[in-house]
Amino acid sequence: MSELLDGNAVVDDTHYRRLIELFTVEIRKRINPRVLLPHLIQYGTIDMEDAEKIRTQEVNRGSSTACWELLFCLPRHSKDYFKEFMNCLIACEYDDVAKILEPDMYESK
């Protein structure tokens, strides 16, 4: 809100949030959040505090719950979180998930 008041353009990420919401079950089945974390931290998509929450969820409740936590944390720190997430999926060889989420973006990589 403060960015909007300052006159800065605010990106509407509704489409990306809906895609993630729509495919959450499939994403949770297919990815290992521990594999993605180093890449997401490197991009600044996930901070160390969020990474620790995700790791704790994995230890205490399993990979599926940790994946849900990761998806929940994605939009918090970066305006380009979806693009960064897609790049991480491809870098970690989760091409199938990237293709499901955004086929056009996947094909342009």
Long-range contacts (C-beta under 8 A, 24 or more apart in sequence): 11-79, 13-75, 13-79, 13-81, 13-82, 16-81, 16-82, 17-75, 19-82, 19-101, 19-102, 20-71, 20-74, 20-82, 20-101, 23-97, 23-100, 23-101, 24-68, 24-71, 26-97, 26-100, 27-67, 27-71, 27-97, 27-101, 28-64, 28-67, 28-68, 28-71, 29-64, 30-94, 30-96, 30-97, 31-67, 31-89, 31-92, 31-94, 31-97, 32-63, 32-67, 33-58, 33-63, 33-66, 33-67, 33-69, 33-70, 34-58, 34-63, 34-66, 35-92, 36-70, 36-88, 36-89, 36-92, 36-94, 37-70, 39-87, 39-88, 39-91, 39-92, 40-70, 40-74, 40-84, 40-85, 40-88, 43-78, 43-84, 43-87, 43-88, 44-77, 44-78, 44-84, 45-74, 45-77, 45-78, 45-81, 45-84, 45-85, 45-88, 46-70, 46-73, 46-74, 46-77, 47-76, 47-77, 50-76, 50-77
